[in-house]
Amino acid sequence: MSSPKGVLPQLDTFAGAIERYSDWGWLVLRSENRLLLTTDHQVSAVELGAGIGGEVQHYLSVRMLGGPVVALPGAPGRWLILTTSADEASQVNLIRLRARGALTHRLGTLVPLPPSRIDRGGVGWLGETPADKPNLAPFSAVVAALRAVTETAGLR
């Protein structure tokens, strides 16, 4: 059931968030106090430490390729950069990401979305909550951004 035109469901409630994510075409499952995005042929996620994630997001944003980021609670912080599908990603790109401390969540992986609560606290959007279906960062651009910012730091 969709909200009337011009009325946005509340994202701070599970029902409102499920409705919004469903309107975006995302498959979300509810498990107790968590909303779990099922990655699929439309959306994947790259999980990074918040520090390097900030550099990657900046790199993408100045190139107008940035997309939504989910901030996971805890120390050290971790971010989920939501991307276009990584299902067809080459093995070499997946290895490059892993070598730089990133995890790729692809087809069928479950990742938490706001307003989930996990062991370390509440899951939230980095920045403003998306009002409309967000543009996802291209997976290949995230790979390139992570490579660029880590090579600048002397990592290969």
N, CA, C and O of each residue as an XYZ file, in Angstrom:
624
protein
N       0.839     -1.170      0.000
C       0.000      0.000      0.000
C       0.889      1.239      0.000
O       1.674      1.431      0.929
N       0.783      2.058     -0.996
C       1.587      3.267     -1.108
C       0.900      4.438     -0.437
O      -0.323      4.479     -0.304
N       1.736      5.408     -0.012
C       1.199      6.638      0.581
C       0.577      7.484     -0.518
O       0.955      7.358     -1.682
N      -0.391      8.363     -0.157
C      -0.948      9.279     -1.151
C       0.165     10.138     -1.754
O       1.180     10.402     -1.110
N      -0.043     10.564     -2.989
C       0.968     11.374     -3.686
C       1.323     12.601     -2.853
O       0.440     13.308     -2.368
N       2.615     12.845     -2.692
C       3.080     13.991     -1.935
C       3.233     13.731     -0.447
O       3.763     14.576      0.275
N       2.776     12.567      0.028
C       2.911     12.229      1.445
C       3.940     11.113      1.552
O       3.766     10.032      0.988
N       5.021     11.394      2.288
C       6.090     10.402      2.420
C       5.870      9.562      3.671
O       5.551     10.101      4.731
N       6.040      8.236      3.557
C       5.933      7.414      4.759
C       7.088      7.746      5.710
O       8.174      8.124      5.272
N       6.844      7.604      6.979
C       7.875      7.890      7.977
C       8.938      6.794      7.948
O       8.631      5.611      8.095
N      10.206      7.211      7.754
C      11.295      6.236      7.715
C      11.748      5.826      9.105
O      12.534      4.889      9.244
N      11.263      6.515     10.145
C      11.689      6.134     11.484
C      10.823      5.010     12.042
O      11.081      4.527     13.145
N       9.803      4.587     11.300
C       9.013      3.429     11.694
C       9.321      2.297     10.727
O       9.627      2.532      9.558
N       9.239      1.093     11.212
C       9.519     -0.046     10.346
C       8.528     -0.123      9.197
O       8.920     -0.374      8.058
N       7.246      0.092      9.483
C       6.237      0.005      8.427
C       6.481      1.069      7.356
O       6.400      0.781      6.162
N       6.777      2.292      7.781
C       7.047      3.363      6.824
C       8.288      3.091      6.001
O       8.304      3.328      4.793
N       9.329      2.592      6.653
C      10.569      2.292      5.934
C      10.363      1.144      4.944
O      10.844      1.208      3.813
N       9.660      0.110      5.359
C       9.398     -1.014      4.452
C       8.628     -0.525      3.232
O       8.931     -0.914      2.104
N       7.629      0.330      3.459
C       6.837      0.863      2.351
C       7.717      1.676      1.399
O       7.637      1.518      0.181
N       8.548      2.538      1.962
C       9.423      3.376      1.129
C      10.377      2.505      0.320
O      10.498      2.679     -0.892
N      11.047      1.578      0.974
C      12.009      0.731      0.271
C      11.321     -0.116     -0.788
O      11.879     -0.351     -1.860
N      10.127     -0.568     -0.492
C       9.356     -1.340     -1.470
C       9.012     -0.475     -2.679
O       9.086     -0.942     -3.816
N       8.635      0.784     -2.442
C       8.348      1.707     -3.540
C       9.589      1.910     -4.415
O       9.468      2.169     -5.612
N      10.768      1.796     -3.825
C      12.017      1.944     -4.570
C      12.366      0.679     -5.351
O      13.311      0.677     -6.140
N      11.607     -0.399     -5.135
C      11.883     -1.653     -5.828
C      12.889     -2.538     -5.113
O      13.416     -3.482     -5.700
N      13.159     -2.237     -3.846
C      14.114     -3.026     -3.067
C      13.366     -4.094     -2.281
O      12.306     -3.827     -1.716
N      13.917     -5.298     -2.247
C      13.347     -6.383     -1.460
C      13.929     -6.297     -0.058
O      15.130     -6.479      0.143
N      13.053     -6.015      0.918
C      13.482     -5.846      2.300
C      12.703     -6.821      3.176
O      11.483     -6.939      3.067
N      13.426     -7.509      4.035
C      12.829     -8.449      4.974
C      12.913     -7.874      6.376
O      13.873     -7.181      6.713
N      11.904     -8.160      7.195
C      11.962     -7.721      8.589
C      12.294     -8.917      9.458
O      11.680     -9.978      9.344
N      13.273     -8.732     10.324
C      13.669     -9.759     11.280
C      13.832     -9.080     12.625
O      14.840     -8.417     12.871
N      12.858     -9.239     13.489
C      12.829     -8.605     14.799
C      13.025     -7.093     14.660
O      12.155     -6.416     14.112
N      14.143     -6.550     15.142
C      14.357     -5.105     15.106
C      15.295     -4.705     13.965
O      16.032     -3.724     14.066
N      15.254     -5.478     12.886
C      16.107     -5.190     11.730
C      15.293     -5.217     10.441
O      14.367     -6.011     10.276
N      15.676     -4.313      9.529
C      15.210     -4.355      8.145
C      16.412     -4.751      7.320
O      17.451     -4.092      7.367
N      16.275     -5.818      6.567
C      17.407     -6.364      5.824
C      17.154     -6.269      4.325
O      16.214     -6.863      3.797
N      18.016     -5.506      3.650
C      17.971     -5.397      2.196
C      18.549     -6.664      1.604
O      19.646     -7.087      1.970
N      17.811     -7.268      0.690
C      18.317     -8.413     -0.044
C      18.982     -7.889     -1.305
O      18.309     -7.370     -2.196
N      20.306     -8.021     -1.384
C      21.005     -7.556     -2.576
C      20.572     -8.422     -3.748
O      20.326     -9.619     -3.603
N      20.485     -7.788     -4.918
C      19.967     -8.500     -6.083
C      20.531     -7.920     -7.364
O      21.581     -7.278     -7.343
N      19.843     -8.139     -8.491
C      20.324     -7.662     -9.791
C      20.227     -6.141     -9.941
O      20.655     -5.596    -10.959
N      19.665     -5.443     -8.932
C      19.569     -3.985     -8.975
C      20.544     -3.307     -8.020
O      21.125     -2.273     -8.350
N      20.721     -3.886     -6.843
C      21.480     -3.205     -5.787
C      22.439     -4.168     -5.088
O      22.087     -5.301     -4.758
N      23.650     -3.685     -4.876
C      24.669     -4.379     -4.098
C      25.195     -3.395     -3.065
O      24.747     -2.249     -3.018
N      26.135     -3.823     -2.242
C      26.730     -2.928     -1.241
C      28.206     -3.250     -1.095
O      28.618     -4.409     -1.139
N      28.992     -2.192     -0.918
C      30.412     -2.341     -0.621
C      30.605     -1.822      0.797
O      30.308     -0.664      1.092
N      31.105     -2.692      1.673
C      31.305     -2.347      3.077
C      32.769     -1.990      3.312
O      33.677     -2.747      2.971
N      32.972     -0.803      3.909
C      34.326     -0.300      4.175
C      34.386      0.322      5.562
O      33.357      0.623      6.166
N      35.594      0.508      6.053
C      35.780      1.298      7.256
C      35.346      2.724      6.977
O      35.470      3.205      5.850
N      34.836      3.410      8.003
C      34.314      4.765      7.812
C      35.379      5.730      7.304
O      35.070      6.606      6.496
N      36.622      5.595      7.755
C      37.681      6.507      7.321
C      37.918      6.446      5.825
O      37.842      7.464      5.138
N      38.202      5.263      5.323
C      38.441      5.099      3.887
C      37.130      5.296      3.121
O      37.132      5.771      1.986
N      36.019      4.927      3.751
C      34.715      5.144      3.124
C      34.457      6.615      2.848
O      33.885      6.966      1.816
N      34.879      7.481      3.772
C      34.722      8.915      3.577
C      35.525      9.411      2.385
O      35.062     10.263      1.626
N      36.738      8.873      2.221
C      37.562      9.260      1.077
C      36.949      8.769     -0.235
O      36.935      9.489     -1.233
N      36.449      7.549     -0.220
C      35.811      6.982     -1.418
C      34.565      7.785     -1.767
O      34.357      8.133     -2.929
N      33.730      8.083     -0.765
C      32.498      8.828     -1.023
C      32.814     10.227     -1.552
O      32.121     10.717     -2.443
N      33.847     10.873     -1.019
C      34.243     12.192     -1.513
C      34.689     12.094     -2.974
O      34.291     12.910     -3.805
N      35.511     11.096     -3.278
C      35.998     10.876     -4.641
C      34.810     10.721     -5.603
O      34.791     11.310     -6.684
N      33.827      9.920     -5.190
C      32.649      9.697     -6.028
C      31.800     10.961     -6.146
O      31.323     11.293     -7.232
N      31.614     11.660     -5.037
C      30.737     12.838     -5.028
C      31.248     13.952     -5.926
O      30.464     14.577     -6.640
N      32.557     14.211     -5.902
C      33.071     15.294     -6.752
C      32.966     14.934     -8.231
O      33.059     15.810     -9.091
N      32.775     13.661     -8.528
C      32.582     13.208     -9.906
C      31.107     12.951    -10.204
O      30.755     12.371    -11.231
N      30.249     13.399     -9.274
C      28.798     13.240     -9.380
C      28.387     11.772     -9.539
O      27.454     11.457    -10.278
N      29.099     10.875     -8.833
C      28.810      9.450     -8.876
C      28.434      8.895     -7.503
O      28.188      7.699     -7.355
N      28.392      9.776     -6.502
C      28.084      9.325     -5.145
C      26.657      8.825     -5.039
O      25.769      9.253     -5.775
N      26.466      7.925     -4.124
C      25.143      7.365     -3.882
C      24.880      7.275     -2.393
O      25.636      7.831     -1.596
N      23.829      6.590     -2.009
C      23.467      6.493     -0.601
C      24.463      5.634      0.184
O      25.020      4.659     -0.322
N      24.659      6.037      1.438
C      25.565      5.318      2.333
C      24.831      5.028      3.633
O      24.202      5.909      4.219
N      24.923      3.786      4.069
C      24.359      3.363      5.342
C      25.508      3.303      6.345
O      26.514      2.634      6.108
N      25.352      4.005      7.462
C      26.369      4.011      8.518
C      26.004      2.945      9.551
O      24.921      2.964     10.135
N      26.933      2.020      9.758
C      26.745      0.979     10.756
C      27.337      1.454     12.077
O      28.387      2.097     12.083
N      26.689      1.153     13.185
C      27.185      1.628     14.477
C      28.404      0.836     14.937
O      28.688     -0.254     14.440
N      29.104      1.407     15.886
C      30.235      0.717     16.497
C      31.538      1.419     16.233
O      31.621      2.358     15.441
N      32.551      0.943     16.914
C      33.891      1.493     16.751
C      34.820      0.331     16.432
O      34.841     -0.640     17.188
N      35.565      0.382     15.381
C      35.545      1.456     14.397
C      34.288      1.367     13.532
O      33.732      0.288     13.328
N      33.857      2.510     13.033
C      32.653      2.578     12.212
C      32.846      1.908     10.866
O      33.953      1.871     10.329
N      31.759      1.380     10.326
C      31.763      0.777      8.994
C      30.638      1.409      8.202
O      29.597      1.767      8.753
N      30.858      1.544      6.902
C      29.859      2.100      5.992
C      29.504      1.074      4.937
O      30.331      0.257      4.530
N      28.253      1.135      4.503
C      27.781      0.366      3.352
C      27.488      1.367      2.240
O      26.527      2.130      2.331
N      28.304      1.369      1.197
C      28.024      2.206      0.031
C      27.136      1.374     -0.880
O      27.562      0.340     -1.396
N      25.895      1.826     -1.080
C      24.971      1.085     -1.933
C      25.316      1.381     -3.387
O      25.494      2.533     -3.780
N      25.405      0.314     -4.174
C      25.863      0.419     -5.558
C      24.904     -0.299     -6.497
O      24.008     -1.032     -6.079
N      25.132     -0.056     -7.781
C      24.457     -0.878     -8.778
C      24.954     -2.303     -8.587
O      25.917     -2.535     -7.856
N      24.319     -3.232     -9.225
C      24.633     -4.639     -9.025
C      26.101     -4.966     -9.284
O      26.711     -4.495    -10.244
N      26.634     -5.780     -8.401
C      28.001     -6.281     -8.548
C      27.988     -7.740     -8.997
O      29.022     -8.407     -8.978
N      26.821     -8.234     -9.398
C      26.687     -9.649     -9.753
C      27.594    -10.056    -10.905
O      28.081    -11.186    -10.948
N      27.821     -9.141    -11.835
C      28.646     -9.458    -13.002
C      30.093     -8.984    -12.835
O      30.863     -8.983    -13.795
N      30.454     -8.585    -11.622
C      31.804     -8.063    -11.379
C      32.855     -9.126    -11.640
O      32.662    -10.306    -11.348
N      33.962     -8.681    -12.193
C      35.063     -9.615    -12.431
C      35.699    -10.019    -11.102
O      35.694     -9.253    -10.139
N      36.232    -11.202    -11.070
C      36.885    -11.707     -9.867
C      38.035    -10.797     -9.445
O      38.280    -10.617     -8.253
N      38.742    -10.223    -10.423
C      39.874     -9.348    -10.094
C      39.404     -8.111     -9.330
O      40.097     -7.664     -8.417
N      38.252     -7.550     -9.676
C      37.741     -6.391     -8.939
C      37.323     -6.765     -7.529
O      37.531     -5.989     -6.596
N      36.742     -7.934     -7.361
C      36.364     -8.384     -6.019
C      37.611     -8.601     -5.162
O      37.612     -8.287     -3.971
N      38.656     -9.130     -5.761
C      39.921     -9.347     -5.046
C      40.555     -8.006     -4.685
O      41.080     -7.845     -3.584
N      40.509     -7.039     -5.612
C      41.052     -5.701     -5.328
C      40.345     -5.073     -4.133
O      40.989     -4.492     -3.259
N      39.040     -5.190     -4.097
C      38.297     -4.628     -2.976
C      38.676     -5.312     -1.664
O      38.936     -4.648     -0.660
N      38.703     -6.623     -1.681
C      39.025     -7.375     -0.465
C      40.436     -7.045      0.027
O      40.667     -6.931      1.230
N      41.379     -6.894     -0.910
C      42.760     -6.560     -0.541
C      42.850     -5.204      0.147
O      43.802     -4.943      0.882
N      41.873     -4.348     -0.085
C      41.850     -3.019      0.518
C      40.885     -2.952      1.704
O      40.517     -1.865      2.150
N      40.482     -4.110      2.208
C      39.647     -4.164      3.408
C      38.163     -3.999      3.183
O      37.412     -3.795      4.136
N      37.724     -4.083      1.934
C      36.300     -3.919      1.622
C      35.638     -5.282      1.424
O      36.255     -6.225      0.929
N      34.391     -5.361      1.815
C      33.576     -6.546      1.583
C      32.520     -6.197      0.549
O      31.926     -5.121      0.609
N      32.282     -7.089     -0.392
C      31.250     -6.863     -1.403
C      30.061     -7.756     -1.080
O      30.197     -8.975     -0.972
N      28.906     -7.143     -0.929
C      27.668     -7.869     -0.659
C      26.897     -7.942     -1.966
O      26.376     -6.940     -2.456
N      26.833     -9.161     -2.528
C      26.184     -9.367     -3.824
C      24.992    -10.299     -3.686
O      24.618    -10.706     -2.586
N      24.411    -10.623     -4.822
C      23.196    -11.418     -4.977
C      22.823    -12.296     -3.772
O      23.474    -13.300     -3.482
N      21.762    -11.883     -3.090
C      21.206    -12.673     -2.003
C      21.763    -12.377     -0.623
O      21.280    -12.940      0.360
N      22.757    -11.518     -0.517
C      23.291    -11.136      0.794
C      22.301    -10.192      1.460
O      21.658     -9.384      0.789
N      22.180    -10.292      2.766
C      21.296     -9.409      3.527
C      22.136     -8.361      4.247
O      23.087     -8.699      4.951
N      21.784     -7.088      4.069
C      22.473     -5.999      4.759
C      21.432     -5.129      5.458
O      20.330     -4.951      4.938
N      21.765     -4.584      6.633
C      20.783     -3.792      7.385
C      20.553     -2.416      6.782
O      21.474     -1.787      6.261
N      19.315     -1.963      6.861
C      18.928     -0.616      6.449
C      18.311      0.101      7.648
O      17.787     -0.551      8.552
N      18.366      1.434      7.668
C      17.693      2.190      8.730
C      16.193      1.924      8.714
O      15.627      1.769      7.633
N      15.542      1.865      9.836
C      15.991      2.174     11.193
C      16.388      0.946     12.005
O      16.055      0.866     13.187
N      17.082      0.001     11.410
C      17.483     -1.225     12.113
C      18.303     -0.923     13.357
O      18.970      0.106     13.469
N      18.222     -1.871     14.288
C      19.111     -1.864     15.443
C      19.873     -3.179     15.403
O      19.290     -4.260     15.312
N      21.193     -3.053     15.476
C      22.032     -4.246     15.539
C      22.764     -4.228     16.870
O      22.581     -3.306     17.665
N      23.580     -5.222     17.119
C      24.218     -5.366     18.425
C      24.906     -4.101     18.924
O      24.890     -3.820     20.123
N      25.499     -3.351     18.032
C      26.286     -2.178     18.439
C      25.468     -0.885     18.452
O      26.002      0.162     18.815
N      24.202     -0.924     18.071
C      23.381      0.282     18.092
C      22.529      0.431     16.844
O      22.262     -0.538     16.135
N      22.100      1.686     16.586
C      21.201      1.968     15.472
C      21.922      2.182     14.156
O      23.004      2.767     14.110
N      21.308      1.701     13.093
C      21.806      1.871     11.725
C      21.170      3.138     11.167
O      19.976      3.366     11.362
N      21.950      3.965     10.475
C      21.407      5.211      9.942
C      21.946      5.541      8.570
O      22.932      4.961      8.115
N      21.286      6.483      7.918
C      21.776      7.007      6.649
C      22.874      8.007      6.933
O      22.774      8.780      7.886
N      23.906      8.008      6.134
C      24.917      9.049      6.220
C      24.341     10.266      5.510
O      23.966     10.176      4.341
N      24.264     11.391      6.192
C      23.645     12.566      5.597
C      22.132     12.463      5.687
O      21.584     11.798      6.567
N      21.477     13.134      4.761
C      20.020     13.173      4.778
C      19.416     11.852      4.320
O      19.971     11.154      3.472
N      18.277     11.531      4.895
C      17.528     10.364      4.463
C      17.033     10.607      3.045
O      16.422     11.642      2.777
N      17.286      9.672      2.132
C      16.795      9.877      0.756
C      15.279     10.031      0.721
O      14.556      9.212      1.287
N      14.801     11.075      0.059
C      13.362     11.315     -0.064
C      12.773     10.490     -1.203
O      11.650      9.996     -1.102
N      13.521     10.345     -2.272
C      13.094      9.573     -3.434
C      14.080      8.431     -3.637
O      15.122      8.365     -2.986
N      13.731      7.539     -4.548
C      14.642      6.437     -4.835
C      16.009      7.014     -5.198
O      16.135      7.775     -6.157
N      17.033      6.645     -4.421
C      18.347      7.240     -4.667
C      19.032      6.641     -5.890
O      18.810      5.485     -6.250
N      19.870      7.461     -6.515
C      20.735      6.955     -7.575
C      21.874      6.211     -6.903
O      22.532      6.736     -6.005
N      22.097      5.001     -7.341
C      23.149      4.183     -6.752
C      24.478      4.476     -7.429
O      24.533      4.743     -8.630
N      25.541      4.422     -6.648
C      26.878      4.578     -7.221
C      27.150      3.376     -8.126
O      26.835      2.247     -7.750
N      27.729      3.592     -9.311
C      28.104      2.443    -10.146
C      29.152      1.597     -9.423
O      30.126      2.131     -8.895
N      28.954      0.296     -9.399
C      29.892     -0.586     -8.700
C      31.310     -0.374     -9.210
O      32.247     -0.298     -8.416
N      31.478     -0.279    -10.521
C      32.821     -0.110    -11.087
C      33.461      1.200    -10.632
O      34.681      1.270    -10.481
N      32.648      2.247    -10.408
C      33.176      3.524     -9.933
C      33.666      3.406     -8.493
O      34.656      4.039     -8.123
N      32.985      2.605     -7.679
C      33.427      2.397     -6.300
C      34.768      1.666     -6.299
O      35.667      2.009     -5.530
N      34.899      0.661     -7.160
C      36.179     -0.062     -7.281
C      37.284      0.918     -7.670
O      38.358      0.919     -7.068
N      37.019      1.750     -8.677
C      38.018      2.722     -9.144
C      38.344      3.739     -8.060
O      39.507      4.098     -7.875
N      37.334      4.204     -7.346
C      37.552      5.195     -6.293
C      38.401      4.620     -5.170
O      39.328      5.276     -4.696
N      38.094      3.406     -4.743
C      38.869      2.786     -3.669
C      40.312      2.572     -4.110
O      41.248      2.788     -3.340
N      40.476      2.154     -5.334
C      41.838      1.963     -5.856
C      42.575      3.304     -5.894
O      43.734      3.379     -5.485
N      41.931      4.345     -6.371
C      42.574      5.667     -6.482
C      42.970      6.207     -5.101
O      44.090      6.689     -4.931
N      42.083      6.135     -4.133
C      42.408      6.726     -2.827
C      43.422      5.883     -2.064
O      44.189      6.422     -1.267
N      43.442      4.579     -2.292
C      44.438      3.763     -1.591
C      45.795      3.825     -2.270
O      46.820      3.718     -1.597
N      45.830      3.997     -3.590
C      47.118      4.148     -4.269
C      47.770      5.465     -3.896
O      48.994      5.557     -3.800
N      46.948      6.486     -3.686
C      47.471      7.783     -3.222
C      48.130      7.605     -1.852
O      49.119      8.268     -1.539
N      47.570      6.705     -1.044
C      48.096      6.454      0.283
C      49.269      5.474      0.251
O      49.834      5.152      1.296
N      49.630      5.009     -0.918
C      50.765      4.100     -1.037
C      50.422      2.631     -0.989
O      51.323      1.791     -0.966
N      49.141      2.295     -0.973
C      48.723      0.893     -0.993
C      48.534      0.447     -2.445
O      48.078      1.233     -3.276
N      48.861     -0.739     -2.741
C      48.653     -1.275     -4.088
C      47.743     -2.445     -3.955
O      47.407     -3.082     -4.954
